[in-house]
């Protein structure tokens, strides 16, 4: 028997068509599933990783916003603590203000800080007198002049005594401030004086010539490049600068004479820029007597308890200087962007 008889007729093919291979029944669905599984798995992993990254980014954003808010809170708390630390003790005391380091607009011994402390001390009814404890080489004549003027104004307004107590040094602009006090106390080894004005700089024209460097300076205004260290000195401009500092020196001398009055024993060297030790300063009338803070509070003011009114550089202020306006901007931004309940 022919085996083909049981299997039926062979499949009919179109003329010229390629034979179609036979496939097992049901095999197509399994193959499609196996082919699509790697693709679906990859997409699923990508989506999962994306969501995880989004959650992590959101957590970090919240963290940094809260950090900005915390930093702003530290700033506010630090300023509040500083303000509370200068509050009156409530009973009679001697008010202390420290004048330390170079006197300038950006330091702790700036006119802004010192004037603020002076106002607080003078306005406190429990403060019997104000003591300025000085350890400074001087600095800006403008800043020193502002403080001197404010001391004299507040003395007249509140009828309180001001005493200057010198530690290691009270020179130049620091002495400009000290002469506004009613009395100046020094240690025998303190350095006092240096009543003068200077304007310093460098000149590089010789070095530039040796190195073959040419200075190309363009100015609008014939004196705009005055005292330029890379240009030769101009005699007329130098004379102008000298006259200017001489005038500032005369202002300094007038303030000293007004502050010390008849106590000053003027000599040809008094206003020459020299400085003296404490004992010599007393002899010359630049200071009054020997004494330190405790002595003045106990024996002169008769209020032994000392309350410090000096603005202190605390953590909040250091952070504020470090980050500047970014703290405020970051805090505002954090408040705007924190998650809200709807």
Protein Blocks (a to p, Z undefined) as FASTA:
>chain_A
ZZklmnopaddddehiacdddddehklmmmmmmmmmmmmmmmmmmmmmmmmmmmmmmmmm
mmmmmmmmmmmmmmmmmmmmmmmmmpcehiacddddddedjddfkbmkbfklmmmmmmmm
mmpmklmbdcdddddebjafklmmmmmmmmmmmmmmnopacddddfkbcghjlmmmmmmp
mbdcddfkbceejiacddddddfklmmmmnopacddddedjklmgoiakbccdfklmmmm
mmmmmmmmmmmmmmmmmmnmmmlccdfklmnopacdfklmmmnopambecdfklmmmmmn
opabacdfbdcddfklmmmmmnmmmlmmmmmmmmmmgccdZZ
